[in-house]
Amino acid sequence: MATSPPPPTPPGLPAGGARRHAHWWQRKWVRYAALTTLLALSGLVILALVRKQTGTEGFLVGLGLAIFPVPLLVAAFRWLDRVDPGPWRNLLFSFAWGACAAALIAIVANSFATQWIATTTADPSHADTLGATVIAPIVEESAKAAAVLLVFLFRRRDFTGIVDGVVIAGVTATGFAFTENILYLGTAFGTDRLTGDTGIFSVTAATFFVRVIMSPFAHPLFTVLTGIGFGIAALSADRHQVRRVVLPLTGLLLAMGMHAMWNGSSAFGEYGFFAVYAAFMVPSFGLLTWLAVWTRQRELGTVRTELPSYAVAGWLAAPEPFVLGSMKARRLAREYATHHGGRDAGRAVAEYEAYATSLAFLRHRGRRGRAGADFAVRERELLHELWARREPARPALAYAARATAPGPVPWAVPGYGHPPSYPAYNPYRY
């Protein structure tokens, strides 16, 4: 059973405590520099390898065609993450890891394994089939899962549930598919140059249709299963160590299995690819899309359920739990603040919304005994961030509340009666 956390430090008083000096390898700038160097070197190597296989002209054509689905996929995952948006640096890292590090690992490992199998068995065709259906799914999904694992371990505060896992995994896979599409489309273009084929009957057009039009979601769909495993693990209490290991591994194995089925669909006959696509891939995509959207709506419900206690305690204005639990009301509040206070005010309101959402999720985990040992510290930090932005945020949120109220307003704003009574546990009301 969760215990009552101590009350936060009153607004305006700095949190005390001396800081310990970290070793040089523990400093943020050292880690950032090492990670940036690793990704940059991986990018240069993968660029050289892809250009070597496709030629300069094929690389440029592949790059131009492969970019098409990227903005749409990234925008879709960013939309899904709007309730509690993670920092852009996590998305940039995830995309860069997928496009550079994971792609490099996949190209090198797949080539090595396929050549070793061909040399050992003296059967190149069998090696290619085995490489596509067994080796590639294991290597590629493991390489992409590494990005999700790194964010889960080192950006734990930003990784709090299923949506975070879906977004990080999906953006990583989008980056991976981007690099892979450059390779496939550039190679197809080179083939067309040799055969003289052009137009809609060319290999390039067929490759573009299959990889960019029909199945741009394929790689994200596989890796999202890994992300869901990590997301459920993030919801588990720290004491459930076995669950926190088994769930991500289960998601990874499912991702490998789906990837293997997709790659092996051509072995099911002339129409095997279309059969797997229609009977398996499309329904799976629809089911996971529904799950992601349902989880997003559930997060909004958590905001509306958990924040009223902070409103009763005086940290939030009475209508704010309703406003913060509605994406339409949030948007109106940001627009109002930007119109009346400029871009800085609009940014402050957006930050206020994000911090309040994180506070709701933190309290939700705390009431279920899933919060970490730093619950009280993190709660105090979030409340201070809200307090620092209350001046531009409260008028904007009050306006959004009036503009989106579905009927008689059920909270205390001038002229609207009295606030409701919230029987939920409130750690600050004594």
Salt bridges, closest charged atoms under 4 A:
GLU57 OE1 - ARG193 NH1 2.63
ASP81 OD2 - ARG78 NH1 3.86
GLU140 OE1 - HIS259 NE2 3.37
GLU141 OE2 - LYS144 NZ 2.80
GLU141 OE2 - HIS259 ND1 2.81
GLU180 OE1 - ARG211 NH2 2.50
GLU180 OE1 - HIS219 NE2 2.76
ASP238 OD1 - ARG244 NH1 3.56
GLU306 OE1 - ARG363 NE 3.10
GLU306 OE2 - HIS364 ND1 3.12
GLU306 OE2 - ARG367 NH2 2.57
GLU320 OE2 - ARG394 NE 3.82
GLU335 OE2 - ARG331 NH1 3.25
ASP344 OD1 - ARG347 NH1 2.88
GLU351 OE1 - ARG389 NE 2.76
GLU353 OE1 - ARG334 NH1 2.88
ASP374 OD2 - ARG157 NH2 3.74
GLU381 OE1 - ARG157 NH1 2.93
GLU381 OE1 - ARG378 NH1 3.44
GLU385 OE1 - ARG389 NH1 2.62
GLU391 OE2 - ARG390 NE 3.80
